């Protein structure tokens, strides 16, 4: 068994469950320090795995990394993705309006502002809402710091349809925001699109961006490759998802058939994608149309 990977998945599912480390350790009858050691990859008994799986409402096989991992909340998926990205040498993101790892600091600042406004409106649940927001932002920012440190190569295929919706609605489109914050969220989206166009045109080393030639995909996915393995992540949660996002289930797997099937789709889509200055021109035309 790969105890390090069991520990990583344990941490992700613990964060998704909303249970605090002390709650889980108390129910298990172990110290909080012992639980943290499990999360860092210390040897763990199968009996403890079974009890943890029961507490977290997942199957023991999932916690052991056998089969497909499922995450129903953005925080669990974001934490698990952070762990996989930590070892990835290449990241291939297929579909979506943005690639989070290369978004600007303004994107994160706007997310924080939206999360804070939502927490303020939560009434008696304000402390819980704020804690959930801080936890998600912390994980997201950790992903960016790791990317800046390791610089894995990124290939990202975006779509005009999702990009247009992103520009029209702004960040966090389902959040009931004040008029002022919604206007800022739209302006942030427009600035992110301008950044995308600039990167398409300049084509920096290790970063390739393209636009899907036509149509819209069934759903976004990401392929992450390291020296040891390839991982497929199928994600219903956008980069600007709220902590309490719309219902969805993200999936992560190392299954060779699943990885190979998605790799074929990604390769064909990339071959057909519009790139470079042509893609940048299309994005700028979209920005101009939205700005009016």
N, C-alpha and C positions, 0 to 999 in steps of 0.2 A: 504494500500500500504506500502511496505517496502521502505521507503525513503532512507535508507542507501544503499540498493542495487541499487536503481535508480541512486543515486549519483555515485556509483562505475562504473556502466555501462556508465553513462554520461562521466566520465573521460576517460574510455577506448576508447569510440567512438570518443571523442574529439581528443585524441592523434592519433588515426588512420586517422582522417580527415586531419591532417596536419595544421588545423586552430589554431591560437594562442588564448589564453583565451580572450585577449582584442578584437580580431576580433569578436568572438562569442558574447561577452557581448555587444559590440557596435551594432551589428545587432539585438540583442534582446531588446536593450534599457535599460539594467541593468548595474550595476557596475561590474567590474571584481571580486570584493570582494563577491558580491552576487552570482556570478557563482561558485566561490570556495566553498561558503557555501552550494550550491546545491550539489556539488560533495562530500561534507562531510556529507550529509544526512539531510540537512534542508528541511522542508516541501516545496514542490513545487506544484504550481497550474497545473491543467491539460492543461490549455491553454498554459502555458509555456512549458510543456512537448511536446505538439503538435508542437510548433514553433521550439523547439530544435531539434526534430526529423526531421523536414523539412530541417533545416540547415545542419544536419549531414547525410541527405539522408538515413534515416532508418525509419521504421514504429514506430509510438508511442507505439504500443504493445510491440515491442522489447525493447524499452527504459524502459518500465514498467516491464520488466522481464517476459512477458507472451509469451510462445512459445520458439523458438530457437534463440539464438544469433549467428550472423554471422560476421566473421572478415576476411577481404581480405588482411590484411597486418600483418607482424610479430609483430609490435609494439602494435597494438590494442589487439591482442590475448595475447601477453606476459603480458601486464598490467592487463588484465582481469584474466588471470591465476594466477598472483601474488595475486590478491585480493581473489580468491577462496582458494589458498594455505594458505593464512593468517589464515583461520579458519579450515583448514583440519587437521584431526587427522590421517588419513590414505591416502596414495597415491599409487595407483596401475597403473603402466605404462606398457602398453602392446605393444611390438615391438619397433624397433629402435636400432641404434648402441650404444647409450649412454643414461644415465639418467642425465640430465643437473645438477640437484641439488647436485649430488655427484661428479661432475667433479672437477678437480684440479684448482688451481689459474693459472697455465700455460695455461689452456684452455681459460680462460677469457683474459689473456694477449695476446695470439695468435689472438683471435677474434679482440681485439683492434688494433693489428698491421695490420691485414687484412683490417679492416674498414678504418684505416687511409690511407693505400695505395690506396684503392678504392676512397677515398675522394680526395686525391692528383691528381688522374687521371680524376677527374670530371670537370676540367677546370673552366668555369665561374660558374658552379653549386657547386663548392667546399664548400662554406659556408653552403649551404643547406644540402649537403651530410654529412658534418662533424656534423652538428646539429642533423641530423637523426640518425647517428651512435652513438653519445653520448647519445641520448635519449634512444635508444634500449639497449645499454650496461648498462645504469643506472638502467633500469627496471630489466634486467637480474640479475645484482649484488644484487639488492634489494631482489629478490627471494631467492638467496643463503643466504643472511643475515637472512632472516626470517626462513629459514630451519634450520640454525645453532642455532638460538635462541629457536625455538619451538620443533624441532626434531620430526616431525610426522613420523610414521612408513612408510617405502617405500618397496614395492614389485615391481621389475622391470624385465620384460621378454624381453631379447634381442634376436636378430637373427644373425646367422653366416653370412648370405648373406649381410645384411646391414653393419655388422661389417667389413667384408672383403672389401667392397667398401670404407668404412670410412678409413681403413688403407691404401688402395691403393691410394686413391685420396687426403687424408688429409682433414683438416677442410676447409669449404667453397669451395667445389669442382667446383662451377660454376664461381668463381671469377677469372678474368684474371690477375694472380699475376706474379711477377718476379720469375725467377728460384730459387733465394735464399729464398724468402718468401714461395714459394710452397714446397720447401724441408723442411723448418721449420714446415709448416702446416702438412706435412706427419709425421715428427718426433713427433710432439705433439700428433697426433692421435695414434701412436704406444705407447707412454707413457701412454695415457689414457686407452688403452687396457690392459697394464700391471697393472694399478691400478684396473681395473675391475676384472682381474684374481685374484689379491691379496684379494680383497673384497669377491669374490666368495669363496675363500679358507678359509678365516678367519671367515666369516659369523658373522659380528658384530651385536650386539643387535639392533633391530629396522630396520635392512636393509637386505633384501633378494633379491638375484640376480639369475636369471636362464637363460638358453638358450633354445629357441624353438627347440623342438626335430627334426623337419624336415619341409621342405617347407618354403614358405615365405607368410606373411599375405597380405591381401588386403590393409590395411592401419593402421597406429598407432592410439591409443587412450589412454586416461587416465581417470581413475575413482578416484574421490576425495570424501572422506566421512568425514563429521563433525557430531557433535551431532544432528544438526538440519536437515541435508539433505545430499543427495548424488548428485554429479554433474558429468556429462559425458562431456569430452572435446575431440573432434575429430580434429586432428591437422595435416595439410599437411606441416607445417613449421618445419624443423629440428632445433635442438638446435643451430646450427651454420649458420642459415639463415642470408643472408644479409638484411639490412634494406629495400632495394628494391628487394625483393626475387622474384623467379619465381611465376607466378600467381597461386593462390590457395585460398580456402575458408575454414577457421577453423570454427567449430561449438561448441557451449556450450549449454547444456540443463540440466534441472532437471527432465525432463519427466520420470515418473516411468517405462514405457515400454522400453524406450531406455536404461535407466540405467540397468534394469534387463536383457535385451538381451545381452548387452556387458559384464555384470557380469558373465553370464553363459559361454561366450566364454573365458573370462579371467580365470575362475576357471578351465575349462577343459585344457586350454593351460598350466596353472601352474602345474597341476597334471602330465602332460606329459613332462614338461620341465626337462632338465638336470641341476643338481644343484651341489653345493659344489666342491670338488676336481676334479670330472669328468668334470664339466663345465669349471673350471679353466684350466685344461689340454688342452681342446679343444681350448680355447682362446689363450693359449701360443703357441700351435702348429700353429695356424693361424698367430700369430705374427712372428714366426720363418720362416714360408713360405714366408711372405711378405718381411721380411728383407733379405731373400735369404741366 
